[in-house]
Amino acid sequence: MELLSKLNSPFLYLVCGGIVLLVAVICIVFAVRAYRMGKALGVDESKMKRVITASATFAVLPSVGILLGVIALSGSLGTPWPWLRLSVIGALHYETQVAEAASEAVGAGSLSIANMTPEAFATIALLMSFCIIWGMVLMIFNGKAYTKRLSGQTPAKKNEADGKKNKSSLSGFADTAMTAMFIGLVTAYIASYIGTIVSGNGVLSMTGNWLSLAVSVVAAIAMAVFLWIREKTKADWVDSFSVAGSMLIAMSAAVFLAGLAG
Amino acid sequence: MEENKEIQNQKCYEKYLETTHHLGRILTLLVLILLLVVPFVIGAYLSAMPNLPAAAKAFAGVGLVYLVSGIVEYLIYVPMLGTGGSYLAFITGNLINMKIPCAINARDIVGVKSGTPENEIVATLSIATSSLVTILVLALGVFLMIPLQPILQSPALQPAFENVVPALFGAMACKYYREDRVVALLVLAVMTLLYCFVPSLIGSASMMVIPSGALAIGLSYLSFRKKSKVTA
């Protein structure tokens, strides 16, 4: 208990809060620069404002989910450290897994304040920070070269260099590939929910938990309704709330469905 | 006159990208150093340093998975996020469950094409805004933690928050499956069979994004080539 009060001390709030504040300033700097550049390039300001509104509304619900991750970890790691981890670089499903692995490696058993020692905490904190740095490291050392190579391969530029006239068809595939990538991303998860039902308790046992798939189906139906409303009413603003609205409906349904799933 | 303005815009945009890289590298390095130093600072405060052999042992177990997935995420997501968006996204994290869908949603709403300066601007604005919202929600939540905790941790609400990711992917599936139903159904069938016959893969969905994405892109390319031939 004494350790938990140290982990929730003003000193830790100050250290972690300082870094969170720095990251907030970085976001503001990047946003202001992008907005100014957009204006200079002649990008429609109303479009940029719509991007900001849509992204802000989109982020609210997942952020509440991330906040729950902070709350879930705060019992064993105090509040400031999970707050920092999930505000900066962290990912909801990553943190608990790595914290648990570090806790076991340091001999503190499963992640719990009852087993926690100062040494275990410092080790867990280091591992949580270290395991997920690779995107940042690659951006520092290779980001410029990689993005330059990508822009060199941009269909528009390629066509310009080649003097070809099939600009529209090539840039068409860049967008198709992006949509396909996202279909692949979504499908990896949706299929795993079906797999959980069919083989979650043994190959083809058909007795696995169906809640995740049911929640996805409710979200998909809600999204279909939002898209239908948008198409019928031609109200573009519906787009800004369709994803967050669908998620909220599906998450509310989860509360009722969980009782049925048992 | 018009041509001069275009050349000037192009130069201005190139300078913007150059400065973004410069700023992005410095700030990413600064955040990285701070994140790696803080565990030692906290250790000093608690009068105990991190156990490095134990950290290395745990890294060999779980860290290597995140090394591979970090490299894959970098290769896949940088083309989607552009320069400014990538620096911000890798600093702020939560890529799959928020930043990527958020940036793509914003891009679709305003209808910009990938690889264009507009896409760069939209992605950066989208990721910066969503990151600020997360920071704000978390800061408010942490501040209100004590009175809020009983409500948020009430067992009745737990299924809702445990299912944020299925809710997100269900909504996004509806949106993207409409774009190419054949590819979506084929990839869904293959991935479902894979999970059904190799259930140990169910817990590694984030890694399965790689074969799933590759299959979707491959099938889309075949379909794209077929359509191009018919049009020609």
Interface residues (C-beta under 8 A of the other chain):
Chain A: L3 K6 F11 L12 V15 C16 G17 I19 V20 L22 V23 A24 I26 C27 I28 V29 F30 A31 R33 A34 Y35 M37 G38 A40 L41 G42 V43 K47 M48 R50 V51 I52 A54 S55 A56 F58 A59 V60 L61 P62 S63 V64 G65 I66 L67 L68 V70 I71 S74 T79 P80 W81 W83 L84 L86 S87 V88 I89 G90 A91 L92 H93 Y94 Q97 V98 A101 A102 E104 A105 V106 G107 T117 P118 E119 A120 F121 A122 T123 A125 L126 L127 S129 F130 C131 I132 I133 W134 G135 M136 V137 L138 M139 I140 G143 K144 Y146 T147 L150 S151 T154 P155 A156 S169 S171 G172 F173 A174 D175 T176 A177 M178 T179 A180 M181 F182 I183 G184 L185 V186 T187 A188 Y189 I190 A191 S192 Y193 I194 G195 T196 V198 S199 G200 G202 V203 L204 L211 S212 L213 V215 S216 V217 V218 A219 A220 I221 A222 M223 A224 L227 D236 D239 S240 S242 V243 S246 M247 A250 M251 S252 A254 V255 L257 A258
Chain B: N9 C12 Y13 Y16 L17 T19 T20 H21 L23 G24 R25 L27 T28 L29 L30 V31 L32 L34 L35 L36 V38 P39 F40 V41 I42 G43 Y45 L46 S47 A48 M49 P50 N51 A54 A55 K57 A58 F59 G61 V62 G63 Y66 L67 G70 I71 E73 Y74 I76 V78 P79 M80 G82 T83 G84 S86 Y87 L88 A89 F90 I91 T92 G93 N94 L95 I96 N97 M98 I100 P101 C102 A103 I104 N105 A106 D108 I109 V110 K113 S114 G115 T116 P117 E118 E120 I121 V122 T124 L125 S126 I127 A128 T129 S130 S131 L132 V133 T134 I135 L136 V137 L138 A139 G141 V142 M145 Q149 L152 Q153 A156 L157 Q158 P159 A160 F161 E162 N163 V164 V165 P166 A167 L168 F169 G170 A171 M172 A173 C174 K175 Y176 Y177 R178 E179 D180 V183 A184 V187 L188 M191 T192 L194 Y195 C196 F197 P199 L201 I202 A205 S206 M208 V209 S212 G213 A214 L215 A216 I217 L219 S220 Y221 F224 S228 T231
